[in-house]
Amino acid sequence: MTPRTTDWWRHAAIYQVYPRSFADGNGDGIGDLAGVRSRLDYLQHLGIEAIWFSPWYLTPMADAGYDVTDFRQIDPRFGTLAEAEKLINEAHERNIRIIVDVVPNHVSNEHAWFTAALQATPGSPERDLFWFRDGRGTNGELPPNEWQSIFGGSAWTRVPDGQWYLHLFAPEQPDLNWRNPLVRAEYEDILRFWFDRGVDGIRVDSAAMCSKDPDLPDYDHSTFPSPHPYVDLDENHDIYRGWRAVADSYPDPRALIGEVWLADPTRFAQYLRTDELHSAFNFDFLGCSWDATALRTVIDQTLAAHVGVGAPSTWVLSNHDVTRHVTRYGRPDTSTANGIRQYNPVVDEDLGRVRARAAALLTMALPGAVYIYQGEELGLPEVEDIPADRRDDPIYHRTNGADPGRDGCRVPLPWSGTTEPYGFSPEAAARPWLPQPAAWAQLTAAAQETDPDSVLNLYRQALALRATEPALGDGPMQWIDSAPDVLAFTRGETFTCIINLSGTPIRLPDHAQILVSSRPLNQDVLPVDTSVWLRTA
């Protein structure tokens, strides 16, 4: 059995709060820090050990807060810096750690640096903080290259004096030039600002995209070139070595957790060397189909990639950027291979929720840390019928609606009651910033509270067991022989997890106790799409 260590990021159950959609304390229809503070007891009862907050900084909200104007101020929509400090302290009183998001690739176009750059001349020190370039064509009327924005359209926007600036995301998010030492110094100071206020960890947004090839070469967009001109450049590692030195300068453990979207597990693991990031999200698992062979392959590859650098694995099923897995698991294609977002595809939501319950027990039993996106514990599906005039995501607008965007997983949470806003906001409040479905009345936290078989109580039971079971969290696992399309593994000497992904029920092996199952069992028979934790001796 592996004892818990002070390296909490190696084993913790971490809950992602998307502040706009968690809970609204002041009644303006937008989630805020007052709302989060009012629900800390709920999170403590749920059994999570840390909260990761999506950005809460000053922002024009061109991209849901990932366009930051000032990392040292809380956006007034959410509250104040004093309130954030109070929230951190109140969470710590409940033994809950705090992780905040830092966005290194870009800032808002309203950031002081960028407004100064627009007022400065080409070639000035102010513009060197970003990627300003002259255009092509007779009069510079064409962008400097053919790079495309991740949000659709060109990655370049022209300014009045004729130059262009790079934005790999929205035009309101100009990319920073990490070759400039002022950029590095600024971000290391931002880390210290939040660590000094008690923050326990930093989640690094788009961690593999900071550095760019200074020649800005074009490439064939139909393939993923190697090397890529702006993804996974070796210069990134020096950036995170500097960040690690800052994190390690504090007496209490501070963690750096990367959003690293890379297909190559060897390159992925390099970000997790002992002098760089502490851990990174496992997106192969998030996008894996509901298939025993595919899941086992991803699990094996993930563990192998991490063991070489001594880093913990992480397991996550949903987040604020992807279709909720209740919906994905109810589709004919349960992977993300054919696109993360779709318009009203065929979905068997009941089947998806059954599989999502089973997947939750799988993720919580695997070695390492587990991340839970807000609303997973309620079994929320993706909302795929948001009216066009209510959609907010720039992906939707920049693709002229071809991509529905990420609003469907960001709909405000239902807490209680039978009609919108379902306790998300106080009485007589403004309507929620995104519409909530009428069918959510049966999915509120209050509705699930007293149902022993609810998704909420399954999460509570499993997280409580995970916190007290010495074999769970960080440590080894061992596959055991099982029937086809059944995953079975042990953790320690007496803990076994079994997931039935076959087409027929199976009989459980000899065991001393059923600790928890993803749905009720009939004697010792494990139904299809069901997981169980067993005490085997």
Buried (B, 14 or more C-beta within 10 A) or exposed (E): EBEBEEBBBBBBBBBBBBBBBBBBBBBBBBBBBBBBBBBBEBBBBBBBBBBBBBBBBBBBBBBBBBBBBBBEBBBEBBBEBEBBBBBBEBBEEEEBBBBBBBBBBBBBBBBEBBBBBBEBEEEEEBBBBBBBBEBBEEEBEBBBBBBEBBBBBBBBBBEEEEBBBBBBBBBBBBBBBBEBEEBBEBBBEBBBEBBEBBBBBBBBBBBBBBBBEEEBEEBEEEEEEEEBBBBBBEEBBEBBEBBBEBBEEEEEBBBBBBBBBBEEBEBBBBBBBEEBBBBBBBBBBBBBBBBBEBBBEBBEBBBEBBBEBEBBBBBBBBBBBBBBBBBBBBBEEBBBEEEBBBEEBEBBBEBBBBBBBBBBBBBBBBBBBBBBBBBBBBBBBBBBEBEEEEBBBBBBBBBEEEBBBBBBBBBBBBBBBEEBBBBBBEEEBEEBBBBBBEEBBEBBBBBBBEEEEBBBBBBBBBBBBBBEBBBBBBBEBEEBEBEEBBBBBBBBEBBBBBBBBBEEEBEBBEBEEBBBBBBEBEEEEBBBBBBBBBEBE
